[in-house]
Amino acid sequence: MFVLFEKADELTGEIVPDGVDVTFEVAGVAPTFKQAIDSTRARGIMVIVSIFARPIE
């Protein structure tokens, strides 16, 4: 199944309404960082693997 980058968090929310247990942020850009936060359930774990070139705003 092909998933559009912009819709990934919406589709995750449809499948797992409360969010996933663990997310990994590996791209190092603000949009995927936000998607990882939005897709992780409350008290879930977000693993940041990437190195960001500049601060995320």
C-alpha positions in Angstrom: 0.0 0.0 0.0 1.4 3.4 -1.0 1.0 6.0 1.8 1.4 9.7 1.2 3.8 11.4 3.5 1.3 14.0 4.5 -1.4 11.4 5.4 0.8 9.0 7.4 -0.3 10.2 10.8 -4.0 10.3 9.8 -3.9 6.7 8.6 -2.1 5.6 11.7 -4.8 7.3 13.7 -7.5 5.3 11.9 -5.7 2.0 12.5 -4.6 2.7 16.1 -6.8 5.5 17.5 -4.9 5.8 20.8 -1.5 5.9 19.0 1.3 3.4 18.7 3.5 2.3 21.6 6.8 3.2 20.0 7.9 5.5 17.1 11.3 6.1 15.5 12.2 9.4 14.0 15.0 8.8 11.6 14.7 11.5 8.9 15.9 14.5 10.9 13.3 17.0 9.6 10.6 18.9 11.5 7.5 17.3 9.6 8.5 13.7 10.5 9.4 14.8 14.1 5.9 16.2 14.5 4.3 13.1 12.9 6.2 10.9 15.3 4.9 12.9 18.3 1.3 12.9 16.9 1.4 9.1 16.3 2.7 8.1 19.7 0.2 7.2 22.4 0.2 9.0 25.7 3.1 7.6 27.8 4.5 5.9 24.7 8.1 6.0 23.6 9.6 8.1 20.8 13.1 7.2 19.8 15.1 9.9 18.0 17.7 8.2 15.8 18.5 11.2 13.5 20.8 14.2 14.1 19.1 17.5 13.4 21.2 20.1 11.6 19.3 23.0 13.2 16.7 23.4 16.1 13.2 22.3 15.4 10.6 25.0 15.7 
